[in-house]
Amino acid sequence: MSEISAFRLYVLRAAYALIAVGLALMVWPKLIQHTSEWALKDGDTFGLLAGIQVLAMLGVRYPIKMLPLLFFELTWKSIWLLAIALPLWHANQVDPGTTDSIQACVMGVVVSVVAIPWRYVWEKFVRESGDSWRWSTRSA
């Protein structure tokens, strides 16, 4: 871990903590007092977000190992902004609920872009060889 500064690790931990606390405040109260009316419509979304919240808590302890969680956050929020929010905005069909979602997603994208140690990502996820596709009988 000598490749990543202590400051960058604190930034990562802060990003994971922000995700964990934000989702805990938003998602868990709705999951605890859910009704059957939204179970099919929103239940899967809230279940997914609760899972992200739990994994973000792990990110506070293991900020580098949990980088794929930030990749996921950055990816799904960017896709939602481009595929859903942008067409609605172009069609002048953005309501207050969509505005709230846009603000939350933009904030999530900004936090992810700032927190992710891009030089490390480049070295470890792009330049380094991937895992072998073959089974090895040797232990690591």
CORZISUL-V697795 format. One record per backbone hydrogen bond with DSSP energy under -1.0 kcal/mol. CO is the residue of the C=O (numbers start at 1). NH is the residue of the N-H. If there is no record, write none. Layout:
co->CO nh->NH
co->CO nh->NH
This chain:
co->1 nh->4
co->5 nh->9
co->6 nh->10
co->7 nh->11
co->8 nh->12
co->9 nh->13
co->10 nh->14
co->11 nh->15
co->12 nh->16
co->13 nh->17
co->14 nh->18
co->15 nh->19
co->16 nh->20
co->17 nh->21
co->18 nh->22
co->19 nh->23
co->20 nh->24
co->21 nh->25
co->22 nh->26
co->23 nh->27
co->27 nh->31
co->28 nh->32
co->29 nh->33
co->31 nh->34
co->38 nh->42
co->38 nh->43
co->42 nh->46
co->43 nh->47
co->44 nh->48
co->45 nh->49
co->46 nh->50
co->47 nh->51
co->48 nh->52
co->49 nh->53
co->50 nh->54
co->51 nh->55
co->52 nh->56
co->53 nh->57
co->54 nh->58
co->55 nh->59
co->56 nh->60
co->58 nh->62
co->62 nh->66
co->64 nh->67
co->66 nh->69
co->67 nh->71
co->68 nh->72
co->69 nh->73
co->70 nh->74
co->71 nh->75
co->72 nh->76
co->73 nh->77
co->74 nh->78
co->75 nh->79
co->76 nh->80
co->77 nh->81
co->78 nh->82
co->79 nh->83
co->80 nh->84
co->80 nh->85
co->81 nh->86
co->84 nh->88
co->85 nh->89
co->86 nh->90
co->87 nh->91
co->88 nh->93
co->89 nh->92
co->95 nh->99
co->96 nh->100
co->97 nh->101
co->98 nh->102
co->99 nh->103
co->100 nh->104
co->101 nh->105
co->102 nh->106
co->103 nh->107
co->104 nh->108
co->105 nh->109
co->106 nh->110
co->107 nh->111
co->108 nh->112
co->109 nh->113
co->110 nh->114
co->111 nh->115
co->112 nh->116
co->116 nh->118
co->117 nh->121
co->118 nh->122
co->119 nh->123
co->120 nh->124
co->121 nh->125
co->122 nh->126
co->122 nh->127
co->123 nh->128
